[in-house]
Amino acid sequence: MPLHLAVRRLIPTRGPESVDETLALIVAGAVASLPLVTGAGISYLERDGTVSSRAPSDAVVAELDALQNTLDQGPCLDAVRGGDTVTASDMSTSGVDRWPLFAPVAAQRGVLVACSLPLFNRHDAVVGALTLYGGHPEVVGEDGLSRAAMFASCASLALHGAHRVARMTTALANRDAIGQAKGILMERYGLSDDEAFARLVASSQHVNLKVHAVARWLIDDARGAGSRP
């Protein structure tokens, strides 16, 4: 697939993609459009600071991405932590010097070449890394790296858009839950809108939960499905 078509596929046509859907599109586009790339995966920086393997293109990639997290070494982790592109042209030789535990396993799986490109948010903070795997050194040749870097830049923009939509969706859902909870309190106790919200805030402080979490508990309780937080 031509690179420009792969990039175009990262732009949603039927509505905003979720973060997971966007990660899967990035991986599929990388494998389809970047020459000699046989597999790809994303190492995703979670909120708690850990790195998880997301959207691996196949079982070998899933194994190698997970192995890097287990061993705490490999190109994915170096790219996430350093914020720079990390390449290995031969896992059986130079790769062993850099990642003595990971590289031999990759070579045994037929993966001799790797290229990990950091993905950034709009504040230039690393949110993960796209790792490309293959068996031919041209994957990390001058032309291969140039195409990969262009694709990673577009992938970063697509991922930023997905994150933004996810935040907006969560905010709208929280606002809706709070509105429903206020309505329940107003109907039950004859409270005004402000009084109902004040009671939600007081309850959230009492049980040390977010207001929207208390609101969702109240909604579930009103439906007969809640358990007191």
C-alpha positions as CSV (number, residue, x, y, z in Angstrom):
1,M,0.0,0.0,0.0
2,P,1.4,3.5,-0.9
3,L,2.4,5.5,2.1
4,H,0.0,8.4,1.4
5,L,-3.0,5.9,1.4
6,A,-1.9,4.4,4.7
7,V,-1.7,7.8,6.2
8,R,-5.1,8.7,4.9
9,R,-6.5,5.7,6.6
10,L,-5.5,7.1,9.9
11,I,-8.0,9.9,9.4
12,P,-11.5,8.7,10.5
13,T,-14.2,8.8,7.8
14,R,-17.2,7.5,9.7
15,G,-16.6,9.3,13.0
16,P,-13.9,9.6,15.7
17,E,-12.0,6.4,16.4
18,S,-11.3,5.2,19.9
19,V,-7.7,5.1,21.1
20,D,-7.5,1.3,20.7
21,E,-9.0,1.5,17.2
22,T,-6.4,4.2,16.3
23,L,-3.5,2.1,17.6
24,A,-4.7,-0.8,15.5
25,L,-5.0,1.4,12.4
26,I,-1.4,2.7,13.0
27,V,0.0,-0.8,13.2
28,A,-1.9,-2.1,10.2
29,G,-0.9,0.9,8.1
30,A,2.8,0.5,9.1
31,V,2.9,-3.1,8.0
32,A,1.0,-2.5,4.8
33,S,2.9,0.6,3.6
34,L,6.5,0.4,4.9
35,P,8.7,-1.7,2.7
36,L,10.2,-4.9,4.2
37,V,8.4,-4.4,7.5
38,T,7.0,-7.8,8.4
39,G,5.5,-6.9,11.8
40,A,4.8,-4.0,14.1
41,G,3.5,-3.1,17.5
42,I,3.1,-0.2,19.8
43,S,4.5,0.2,23.3
44,Y,2.1,2.4,25.1
45,L,2.9,4.6,28.1
46,E,0.2,4.1,30.6
47,R,-0.9,6.7,33.2
48,D,0.9,4.9,36.0
49,G,4.2,5.1,34.1
50,T,4.3,1.5,33.0
51,V,4.7,0.5,29.4
52,S,2.2,-2.0,27.9
53,S,2.1,-3.8,24.5
54,R,-0.7,-2.6,22.3
55,A,-2.1,-3.8,18.9
56,P,0.6,-6.2,17.9
57,S,0.3,-7.3,14.3
58,D,0.9,-11.0,15.0
59,A,1.9,-13.5,17.7
60,V,5.6,-13.0,17.3
61,V,5.4,-9.2,17.8
62,A,3.1,-9.8,20.8
63,E,5.7,-12.1,22.3
64,L,8.7,-9.8,21.6
65,D,6.9,-6.6,22.9
66,A,5.8,-8.4,26.0
67,L,9.3,-9.9,26.5
68,Q,10.9,-6.4,26.4
69,N,8.7,-5.3,29.3
70,T,9.5,-8.5,31.3
71,L,13.2,-8.2,30.7
72,D,13.2,-4.3,31.0
73,Q,15.3,-4.0,27.9
74,G,14.9,-3.6,24.2
75,P,14.4,-1.0,21.4
76,C,10.8,-0.2,22.4
77,L,11.7,0.8,25.9
78,D,14.7,2.8,24.8
79,A,12.6,4.8,22.4
80,V,9.9,5.5,25.0
81,R,12.4,6.5,27.7
82,G,14.8,8.4,25.5
83,G,12.4,10.0,23.1
84,D,14.6,9.2,20.1
85,T,14.4,6.7,17.2
86,V,16.2,3.4,18.1
87,T,17.3,1.0,15.4
88,A,19.1,-2.4,15.3
89,S,20.3,-3.7,11.9
90,D,21.2,-7.1,13.2
91,M,19.9,-8.6,16.4
92,S,22.3,-11.5,16.2
93,T,25.4,-9.3,16.4
94,S,25.1,-5.6,17.4
95,G,21.7,-6.2,19.0
96,V,23.2,-8.6,21.5
97,D,25.7,-6.0,22.7
98,R,22.8,-3.6,23.5
99,W,20.1,-6.0,24.7
100,P,21.9,-9.2,25.7
101,L,18.7,-10.9,27.0
102,F,16.2,-9.7,24.4
103,A,18.2,-9.7,21.1
104,P,18.9,-13.5,21.0
105,V,15.3,-14.3,21.4
106,A,14.3,-11.9,18.6
107,A,17.0,-13.4,16.3
108,Q,15.6,-16.9,17.0
109,R,12.2,-15.8,16.0
110,G,13.6,-14.6,12.6
111,V,13.5,-10.9,13.6
112,L,16.9,-9.5,12.8
113,V,16.0,-5.8,12.3
114,A,14.0,-3.5,14.6
115,C,13.2,0.2,14.4
116,S,11.4,1.9,17.3
117,L,10.0,5.4,16.7
118,P,8.6,7.5,19.6
119,L,5.1,8.8,19.4
120,F,4.5,12.3,20.8
121,N,1.5,14.3,22.1
122,R,1.0,18.0,21.2
123,H,3.3,19.0,24.1
124,D,6.1,16.9,22.6
125,A,5.9,14.4,25.5
126,V,6.4,10.8,24.6
127,V,3.1,8.7,24.8
128,G,4.5,5.5,23.3
129,A,6.6,4.0,20.5
130,L,5.8,2.4,17.2
131,T,8.2,-0.6,16.6
132,L,8.8,-2.0,13.2
133,Y,10.2,-5.5,12.8
134,G,11.8,-7.2,9.8
135,G,14.5,-9.4,8.5
136,H,16.2,-7.1,6.0
137,P,18.6,-4.3,7.0
138,E,17.0,-1.9,4.5
139,V,14.2,-1.5,7.0
140,V,16.6,0.8,8.8
141,G,18.3,2.1,5.7
142,E,18.1,5.8,4.8
143,D,14.9,5.5,2.7
144,G,13.3,3.1,5.2
145,L,13.9,5.4,8.1
146,S,12.7,8.5,6.2
147,R,9.4,6.8,5.4
148,A,9.0,5.4,8.9
149,A,9.6,8.8,10.5
150,M,7.0,10.4,8.2
151,F,4.5,7.7,9.1
152,A,5.2,8.0,12.8
153,S,4.6,11.8,12.7
154,C,1.2,11.3,11.1
155,A,0.5,8.5,13.6
156,S,1.3,10.8,16.5
157,L,-1.3,13.3,15.2
158,A,-3.9,10.6,14.8
159,L,-3.3,9.3,18.3
160,H,-3.5,12.9,19.7
161,G,-6.9,13.3,18.0
162,A,-8.1,10.0,19.5
163,H,-7.0,11.0,23.0
164,R,-8.8,14.3,22.7
165,V,-12.0,12.7,21.6
166,A,-11.7,10.2,24.5
167,R,-11.3,13.0,27.0
168,M,-14.3,14.9,25.6
169,T,-16.4,11.7,25.6
170,T,-15.5,11.0,29.2
171,A,-16.2,14.6,30.2
172,L,-19.6,14.6,28.5
173,A,-20.5,11.2,30.1
174,N,-19.5,12.5,33.6
175,R,-21.5,15.7,33.1
176,D,-24.5,13.6,32.1
177,A,-24.2,11.3,35.1
178,I,-24.0,14.3,37.5
179,G,-27.1,15.8,35.8
180,Q,-29.0,12.6,36.3
181,A,-27.9,12.3,39.9
182,K,-28.9,15.9,40.7
183,G,-32.3,15.1,39.2
184,I,-32.7,12.1,41.5
185,L,-31.8,14.2,44.6
186,M,-34.1,17.0,43.5
187,E,-37.0,14.6,43.1
188,R,-36.4,12.7,46.3
189,Y,-35.7,15.5,48.7
190,G,-37.2,18.6,47.0
191,L,-33.8,20.2,46.6
192,S,-32.9,23.0,44.2
193,D,-30.3,22.3,41.4
194,D,-27.6,24.1,43.5
195,E,-28.5,22.2,46.7
196,A,-28.5,18.9,44.9
197,F,-25.0,19.6,43.5
198,A,-23.8,20.7,46.9
199,R,-24.9,17.4,48.4
200,L,-23.1,15.5,45.7
201,V,-19.9,17.4,46.4
202,A,-20.3,16.9,50.2
203,S,-20.8,13.1,49.6
204,S,-17.8,12.9,47.3
205,Q,-15.6,14.5,50.0
206,H,-17.0,12.2,52.7
207,V,-16.2,9.0,50.8
208,N,-13.1,10.4,49.0
209,L,-14.5,9.7,45.5
210,K,-14.9,11.9,42.5
211,V,-18.3,13.6,42.1
212,H,-19.0,11.7,38.9
213,A,-18.3,8.4,40.7
214,V,-20.7,9.3,43.5
215,A,-23.3,10.3,40.8
216,R,-22.9,7.0,39.1
217,W,-23.4,5.1,42.3
218,L,-26.6,7.1,43.0
219,I,-27.9,6.4,39.5
220,D,-27.2,2.6,40.0
221,D,-28.8,2.7,43.5
222,A,-31.9,4.4,42.0
223,R,-32.1,1.5,39.5
224,G,-31.7,-1.1,42.3
225,A,-28.2,-2.1,41.1
226,G,-26.0,-0.1,43.3
227,S,-23.7,-1.0,46.2
228,R,-22.7,1.8,48.7
229,P,-19.2,3.1,47.9
